Amino acid sequence: MSLKAFHIVFIGTSALLASGFAVWLINGFAAGGNALQLLAGISSAIAASGLVVYGIRFMRKLKHVSML
């Protein structure tokens, strides 16, 4: 696996993990949690969005580099 392919897989996995963490925290807040859970959930959702944007920019920048 090339460094480019590993990077794409790692960024995708990180974005999914951050999204799942955000959902978990926001659901915890909705079930009677405190404001810190909401703040952490929103921060995690922003981080997941940033990772998706970064992944797209990375793919565009290195579209000429082989995946091998």
MOPAC internal coordinates of N, CA, C and O (Angstrom, degrees):
PM7 1SCF
backbone

  N    0.0000 0     0.00 0     0.00 0    0    0    0
  C    1.4455 1     0.00 0     0.00 0    1    0    0
  C    1.5286 1   107.58 1     0.00 0    2    1    0
  O    1.2310 1   121.05 1   -47.20 1    3    2    1
  N    1.3112 1   115.60 1   132.80 1    3    2    1
  C    1.4558 1   120.09 1  -178.50 1    5    3    2
  C    1.5265 1   110.64 1   -77.21 1    6    5    3
  O    1.2310 1   121.52 1   -13.28 1    7    6    5
  N    1.3096 1   114.70 1   166.72 1    7    6    5
  C    1.4533 1   120.26 1   177.73 1    9    7    6
  C    1.5294 1   110.74 1   -64.36 1   10    9    7
  O    1.2310 1   120.49 1   143.78 1   11   10    9
  N    1.3370 1   116.67 1   -36.22 1   11   10    9
  C    1.4664 1   120.29 1   178.06 1   13   11   10
  C    1.5275 1   110.55 1   -64.30 1   14   13   11
  O    1.2310 1   120.18 1   133.26 1   15   14   13
  N    1.3103 1   117.27 1   -46.74 1   15   14   13
  C    1.4610 1   121.03 1  -179.43 1   17   15   14
  C    1.5289 1   110.82 1   -63.50 1   18   17   15
  O    1.2310 1   120.61 1   137.50 1   19   18   17
  N    1.3301 1   116.45 1   -42.50 1   19   18   17
  C    1.4581 1   119.92 1   178.50 1   21   19   18
  C    1.5246 1   110.56 1   -62.07 1   22   21   19
  O    1.2310 1   120.40 1   138.37 1   23   22   21
  N    1.3196 1   116.84 1   -41.63 1   23   22   21
  C    1.4569 1   121.80 1  -179.86 1   25   23   22
  C    1.5344 1   110.63 1   -61.83 1   26   25   23
  O    1.2310 1   120.42 1   136.78 1   27   26   25
  N    1.3110 1   116.80 1   -43.22 1   27   26   25
  C    1.4606 1   120.89 1   179.89 1   29   27   26
  C    1.5225 1   110.40 1   -64.79 1   30   29   27
  O    1.2310 1   120.00 1   135.42 1   31   30   29
  N    1.3220 1   117.61 1   -44.58 1   31   30   29
  C    1.4639 1   121.39 1   178.75 1   33   31   30
  C    1.5282 1   110.42 1   -63.60 1   34   33   31
  O    1.2310 1   120.22 1   137.50 1   35   34   33
  N    1.3096 1   117.19 1   -42.50 1   35   34   33
  C    1.4585 1   121.82 1  -178.85 1   37   35   34
  C    1.5276 1   111.25 1   -65.05 1   38   37   35
  O    1.2310 1   119.90 1   135.97 1   39   38   37
  N    1.3228 1   117.80 1   -44.03 1   39   38   37
  C    1.4634 1   121.53 1   179.12 1   41   39   38
  C    1.5325 1   110.15 1   -65.22 1   42   41   39
  O    1.2310 1   120.22 1   137.37 1   43   42   41
  N    1.3343 1   117.18 1   -42.63 1   43   42   41
  C    1.4678 1   120.59 1   178.26 1   45   43   42
  C    1.5143 1   112.09 1   -62.13 1   46   45   43
  O    1.2310 1   120.50 1   136.32 1   47   46   45
  N    1.3239 1   116.65 1   -43.68 1   47   46   45
  C    1.4592 1   121.33 1   178.53 1   49   47   46
  C    1.5256 1   111.03 1   -64.21 1   50   49   47
  O    1.2310 1   120.82 1   138.83 1   51   50   49
  N    1.3124 1   116.03 1   -41.17 1   51   50   49
  C    1.4652 1   120.29 1   178.96 1   53   51   50
  C    1.5242 1   111.37 1   -64.55 1   54   53   51
  O    1.2310 1   120.32 1   139.75 1   55   54   53
  N    1.3307 1   117.00 1   -40.25 1   55   54   53
  C    1.4636 1   120.68 1   178.71 1   57   55   54
  C    1.5267 1   110.64 1   -64.89 1   58   57   55
  O    1.2310 1   120.15 1   137.98 1   59   58   57
  N    1.3280 1   117.32 1   -42.02 1   59   58   57
  C    1.4646 1   120.34 1   177.89 1   61   59   58
  C    1.5249 1   111.50 1   -64.72 1   62   61   59
  O    1.2310 1   120.27 1   139.16 1   63   62   61
  N    1.3163 1   117.10 1   -40.84 1   63   62   61
  C    1.4611 1   120.80 1   179.09 1   65   63   62
  C    1.5274 1   110.84 1   -64.96 1   66   65   63
  O    1.2310 1   120.27 1   136.21 1   67   66   65
  N    1.3313 1   117.08 1   -43.79 1   67   66   65
  C    1.4651 1   120.28 1   179.02 1   69   67   66
  C    1.5237 1   111.00 1   -64.80 1   70   69   67
  O    1.2310 1   120.12 1   142.26 1   71   70   69
  N    1.3313 1   117.37 1   -37.74 1   71   70   69
  C    1.4664 1   120.72 1   178.09 1   73   71   70
  C    1.5269 1   110.90 1   -65.46 1   74   73   71
  O    1.2310 1   120.42 1   134.76 1   75   74   73
  N    1.3121 1   116.79 1   -45.24 1   75   74   73
  C    1.4592 1   120.68 1   178.11 1   77   75   74
  C    1.5135 1   112.46 1   -62.68 1   78   77   75
  O    1.2310 1   120.52 1   141.09 1   79   78   77
  N    1.3177 1   116.62 1   -38.91 1   79   78   77
  C    1.4608 1   121.35 1   177.95 1   81   79   78
  C    1.5204 1   110.42 1   -65.46 1   82   81   79
  O    1.2310 1   120.53 1   140.11 1   83   82   81
  N    1.3350 1   116.60 1   -39.89 1   83   82   81
  C    1.4690 1   120.84 1   178.33 1   85   83   82
  C    1.5279 1   110.74 1   -63.05 1   86   85   83
  O    1.2310 1   120.54 1   134.53 1   87   86   85
  N    1.3198 1   116.58 1   -45.47 1   87   86   85
  C    1.4644 1   120.52 1   179.02 1   89   87   86
  C    1.5230 1   110.60 1   -61.85 1   90   89   87
  O    1.2310 1   120.41 1   136.58 1   91   90   89
  N    1.3188 1   116.83 1   -43.42 1   91   90   89
  C    1.4598 1   121.68 1  -179.89 1   93   91   90
  C    1.5342 1   111.09 1   -61.34 1   94   93   91
  O    1.2310 1   120.66 1   135.32 1   95   94   93
  N    1.3344 1   116.34 1   -44.68 1   95   94   93
  C    1.4607 1   119.69 1  -179.20 1   97   95   94
  C    1.5259 1   112.24 1   -68.52 1   98   97   95
  O    1.2310 1   120.39 1   138.60 1   99   98   97
  N    1.3180 1   116.86 1   -41.40 1   99   98   97
  C    1.4634 1   119.78 1  -179.38 1  101   99   98
  C    1.5271 1   110.50 1   -67.92 1  102  101   99
  O    1.2310 1   119.84 1   142.14 1  103  102  101
  N    1.3280 1   117.92 1   -37.86 1  103  102  101
  C    1.4722 1   120.46 1   174.44 1  105  103  102
  C    1.5266 1   111.25 1   -64.08 1  106  105  103
  O    1.2310 1   120.44 1   142.39 1  107  106  105
  N    1.3183 1   116.77 1   -37.61 1  107  106  105
  C    1.4643 1   120.41 1   176.56 1  109  107  106
  C    1.5168 1   111.60 1   -64.04 1  110  109  107
  O    1.2310 1   120.66 1   141.05 1  111  110  109
  N    1.3140 1   116.34 1   -38.95 1  111  110  109
  C    1.4606 1   119.88 1   176.50 1  113  111  110
  C    1.5323 1   111.01 1   -65.52 1  114  113  111
  O    1.2310 1   120.86 1   138.57 1  115  114  113
  N    1.3310 1   115.95 1   -41.43 1  115  114  113
  C    1.4745 1   120.17 1  -179.74 1  117  115  114
  C    1.5277 1   111.56 1   -65.41 1  118  117  115
  O    1.2310 1   120.39 1   153.95 1  119  118  117
  N    1.3158 1   116.85 1   -26.05 1  119  118  117
  C    1.4632 1   120.83 1  -179.29 1  121  119  118
  C    1.5253 1   112.10 1   -87.11 1  122  121  119
  O    1.2310 1   120.42 1  -170.09 1  123  122  121
  N    1.3220 1   116.80 1     9.91 1  123  122  121
  C    1.4603 1   119.02 1   176.67 1  125  123  122
  C    1.5104 1   113.93 1   112.64 1  126  125  123
  O    1.2310 1   120.13 1  -159.21 1  127  126  125
  N    1.2962 1   117.36 1    20.79 1  127  126  125
  C    1.4588 1   120.58 1   179.05 1  129  127  126
  C    1.5146 1   112.22 1   -79.65 1  130  129  127
  O    1.2310 1   121.12 1     5.03 1  131  130  129
  N    1.3121 1   115.47 1  -174.97 1  131  130  129
  C    1.4632 1   120.33 1  -178.93 1  133  131  130
  C    1.5277 1   111.32 1   -98.43 1  134  133  131
  O    1.2310 1   120.89 1    -3.95 1  135  134  133
  N    1.3056 1   115.90 1   176.05 1  135  134  133
  C    1.4629 1   122.10 1  -176.02 1  137  135  134
  C    1.5231 1   111.88 1   -66.53 1  138  137  135
  O    1.2310 1   119.97 1   154.59 1  139  138  137
  N    1.3221 1   117.67 1   -25.41 1  139  138  137
  C    1.4604 1   120.44 1   179.09 1  141  139  138
  C    1.5260 1   111.16 1   -64.28 1  142  141  139
  O    1.2310 1   120.47 1   144.21 1  143  142  141
  N    1.3223 1   116.70 1   -35.79 1  143  142  141
  C    1.4647 1   120.21 1   176.57 1  145  143  142
  C    1.5227 1   110.78 1   -64.66 1  146  145  143
  O    1.2310 1   120.07 1   139.40 1  147  146  145
  N    1.3096 1   117.46 1   -40.60 1  147  146  145
  C    1.4585 1   121.00 1   178.46 1  149  147  146
  C    1.5211 1   110.34 1   -65.18 1  150  149  147
  O    1.2310 1   120.13 1   135.70 1  151  150  149
  N    1.3205 1   117.35 1   -44.30 1  151  150  149
  C    1.4621 1   121.31 1   179.34 1  153  151  150
  C    1.5229 1   111.18 1   -62.32 1  154  153  151
  O    1.2310 1   120.34 1   136.43 1  155  154  153
  N    1.3170 1   116.95 1   -43.57 1  155  154  153
  C    1.4648 1   120.89 1   178.80 1  157  155  154
  C    1.5274 1   110.88 1   -66.80 1  158  157  155
  O    1.2310 1   119.80 1   142.57 1  159  158  157
  N    1.3175 1   117.99 1   -37.43 1  159  158  157
  C    1.4616 1   121.77 1   178.25 1  161  159  158
  C    1.5167 1   111.86 1   -65.08 1  162  161  159
  O    1.2310 1   120.84 1   136.55 1  163  162  161
  N    1.3243 1   116.00 1   -43.45 1  163  162  161
  C    1.4669 1   119.98 1   178.24 1  165  163  162
  C    1.5204 1   110.43 1   -65.77 1  166  165  163
  O    1.2310 1   120.45 1   138.82 1  167  166  165
  N    1.3195 1   116.74 1   -41.18 1  167  166  165
  C    1.4700 1   120.51 1   178.32 1  169  167  166
  C    1.5256 1   111.16 1   -62.80 1  170  169  167
  O    1.2310 1   120.59 1   139.68 1  171  170  169
  N    1.3002 1   116.49 1   -40.32 1  171  170  169
  C    1.4563 1   120.56 1   178.78 1  173  171  170
  C    1.5211 1   111.47 1   -67.29 1  174  173  171
  O    1.2310 1   120.13 1   142.87 1  175  174  173
  N    1.3276 1   117.37 1   -37.13 1  175  174  173
  C    1.4605 1   120.76 1   177.04 1  177  175  174
  C    1.5326 1   110.66 1   -66.24 1  178  177  175
  O    1.2310 1   120.43 1   141.35 1  179  178  177
  N    1.3132 1   116.78 1   -38.65 1  179  178  177
  C    1.4676 1   120.48 1   176.77 1  181  179  178
  C    1.5223 1   110.05 1   -65.36 1  182  181  179
  O    1.2310 1   120.37 1   138.95 1  183  182  181
  N    1.3214 1   116.90 1   -41.05 1  183  182  181
  C    1.4617 1   120.49 1   177.98 1  185  183  182
  C    1.5231 1   111.05 1   -63.42 1  186  185  183
  O    1.2310 1   120.05 1   139.26 1  187  186  185
  N    1.3191 1   117.52 1   -40.74 1  187  186  185
  C    1.4685 1   121.09 1   178.08 1  189  187  186
  C    1.5241 1   110.51 1   -63.31 1  190  189  187
  O    1.2310 1   120.25 1   138.30 1  191  190  189
  N    1.3189 1   117.12 1   -41.70 1  191  190  189
  C    1.4616 1   120.85 1   177.59 1  193  191  190
  C    1.5227 1   110.84 1   -63.52 1  194  193  191
  O    1.2310 1   120.72 1   138.23 1  195  194  193
  N    1.3154 1   116.22 1   -41.77 1  195  194  193
  C    1.4580 1   120.45 1   177.62 1  197  195  194
  C    1.5193 1   112.07 1   -62.83 1  198  197  195
  O    1.2310 1   120.11 1   141.44 1  199  198  197
  N    1.3154 1   117.40 1   -38.56 1  199  198  197
  C    1.4583 1   121.09 1   177.84 1  201  199  198
  C    1.5290 1   111.45 1   -65.65 1  202  201  199
  O    1.2310 1   120.18 1   141.56 1  203  202  201
  N    1.3170 1   117.27 1   -38.44 1  203  202  201
  C    1.4693 1   120.70 1   177.78 1  205  203  202
  C    1.5204 1   110.01 1   -65.00 1  206  205  203
  O    1.2310 1   120.27 1   134.70 1  207  206  205
  N    1.3320 1   117.08 1   -45.30 1  207  206  205
  C    1.4667 1   120.69 1   178.49 1  209  207  206
  C    1.5318 1   109.97 1   -61.93 1  210  209  207
  O    1.2310 1   120.51 1   136.01 1  211  210  209
  N    1.3194 1   116.63 1   -43.99 1  211  210  209
  C    1.4593 1   120.36 1   178.40 1  213  211  210
  C    1.5307 1   111.39 1   -60.87 1  214  213  211
  O    1.2310 1   120.44 1   137.58 1  215  214  213
  N    1.3220 1   116.76 1   -42.42 1  215  214  213
  C    1.4632 1   120.61 1   179.37 1  217  215  214
  C    1.5213 1   112.05 1   -62.71 1  218  217  215
  O    1.2310 1   120.48 1   138.99 1  219  218  217
  N    1.3188 1   116.69 1   -41.01 1  219  218  217
  C    1.4676 1   120.32 1   178.25 1  221  219  218
  C    1.5177 1   110.46 1   -65.06 1  222  221  219
  O    1.2310 1   120.22 1   135.16 1  223  222  221
  N    1.3148 1   117.19 1   -44.84 1  223  222  221
  C    1.4716 1   120.35 1   178.95 1  225  223  222
  C    1.5338 1   111.29 1   -64.23 1  226  225  223
  O    1.2310 1   120.68 1   142.29 1  227  226  225
  N    1.3167 1   116.31 1   -37.71 1  227  226  225
  C    1.4587 1   120.42 1   178.05 1  229  227  226
  C    1.5234 1   110.76 1   -63.22 1  230  229  227
  O    1.2310 1   120.72 1   136.59 1  231  230  229
  N    1.3314 1   116.23 1   -43.41 1  231  230  229
  C    1.4719 1   120.10 1   179.09 1  233  231  230
  C    1.5212 1   111.10 1   -63.48 1  234  233  231
  O    1.2310 1   120.17 1   137.80 1  235  234  233
  N    1.3157 1   117.27 1   -42.20 1  235  234  233
  C    1.4694 1   120.30 1   179.37 1  237  235  234
  C    1.5208 1   111.66 1   -65.58 1  238  237  235
  O    1.2310 1   120.80 1   139.88 1  239  238  237
  N    1.3249 1   116.08 1   -40.12 1  239  238  237
  C    1.4653 1   120.09 1  -177.63 1  241  239  238
  C    1.5266 1   111.68 1   -67.65 1  242  241  239
  O    1.2310 1   120.20 1   142.79 1  243  242  241
  N    1.3217 1   117.23 1   -37.21 1  243  242  241
  C    1.4594 1   120.88 1  -175.59 1  245  243  242
  C    1.5241 1   112.77 1  -110.40 1  246  245  243
  O    1.2310 1   120.02 1  -148.87 1  247  246  245
  N    1.3311 1   117.56 1    31.13 1  247  246  245
  C    1.4595 1   119.74 1  -178.76 1  249  247  246
  C    1.5177 1   112.01 1   -67.88 1  250  249  247
  O    1.2310 1   119.44 1   158.94 1  251  250  249
  N    1.3247 1   118.68 1   -21.06 1  251  250  249
  C    1.4513 1   121.09 1   179.96 1  253  251  250
  C    1.5399 1   112.59 1   -87.11 1  254  253  251
  O    1.2310 1   120.02 1   171.36 1  255  254  253
  N    1.3252 1   117.56 1    -8.64 1  255  254  253
  C    1.4646 1   122.00 1  -179.51 1  257  255  254
  C    1.5260 1   108.54 1   -88.86 1  258  257  255
  O    1.2310 1   120.80 1   -45.14 1  259  258  257
  N    1.3227 1   116.08 1   134.86 1  259  258  257
  C    1.4613 1   121.61 1  -178.63 1  261  259  258
  C    1.5299 1   111.87 1   -67.55 1  262  261  259
  O    1.2310 1   120.56 1   -28.98 1  263  262  261
  N    1.3213 1   116.53 1   151.02 1  263  262  261
  C    1.4629 1   121.44 1   177.62 1  265  263  262
  C    1.5218 1   112.00 1   -81.34 1  266  265  263
  O    1.2310 1   119.62 1   171.44 1  267  266  265
  N    1.3027 1   118.34 1    -8.56 1  267  266  265
  C    1.4495 1   121.45 1  -179.02 1  269  267  266
  C    1.4697 1   109.32 1   -82.30 1  270  269  267
  O    1.2310 1   120.10 1   180.00 1  271  270  269

